[in-house]
Amino acid sequence: MEELDLKELFLIFWNKRFEIILITLIAMLIGVIYSYFYITPEYKASTTLVLAQSSQSTEMNSEGAITQTDVTLNSKLVSTYSEIIKSKAVLREVVNSLNIEGLTENSIKSNISVQAVKDTEVIQITVKNLDPNLAAQIANKIGEVFSEKVVEIYNISNVYILDRAEPSNIPSNINHSKDIIIFAFIGIVISVGLVLVINMLDTTIKTEQDVENATGLLVLSSIPNYDEELKKKERRGK
């Protein structure tokens, strides 16, 4: 296909604007159907833990103030604690404590995320589940079991539950506006691609330039389409 300038490209898209709009609207309709009827809602619940002054430090510090040793120790333990939360020992005890049918260590582990808030001693445990109440219940139980495990493993009590998880009725994996915009963009890309492919495969002669390109000969004259010219004059007269 010969090289197209911007004007020719614009005219191609302009002449096919209705087809482009139609394909885009169809894609948006598919996006609406997909977003509203095909996505299974999932819900997230988060419990927040904070590493504070340990009980051992309190005994050593009569004033009850947080020492630099506490801060340094807690900062080093944040990443370690994040891994312990996802350990089999913690998740197995959570499963046994809740005793919910179908709840397993693997199902919790695949739907849990642990994030240490940057430059803080705060750890956020987020659980994803099809049931918002169950998501909050699991998140809270993980926080409780983990706090007990820290005392058992390190013999210190420096983990405290800052915020307990609460059920949310807003799905975390559904954004109708975003889905529709994505499908609209896909529709535009597909329609533009089809227009370009159709134009590339179209070998019909439409202009004098097409005649010259096809034959290699110079066009000396052309016969105007009198019907088209008459219609143009009638429109001007109106």
Secondary structure, DSSP 8 states (H G I E B T S, - for coil): -----HHHHHHHHHHTHHHHHHHHHHHHHHHHHIIIIIS---EEEEEEEEE---HHHHHH-TT----HHHHHHHHHHHHHHHHHHTSHHHHHHHHHHH--TT--HHHHHTTEEEEE-TTSSEEEEEEEESSHHHHHHHHHHHHHHHHHHHHHHHS---EEEEE-----SS-SS--HHHHHHHHHHHHHHHHHHHHHHHHHH-----SHHHHHHHH----------HHHHHHHHHHHH-
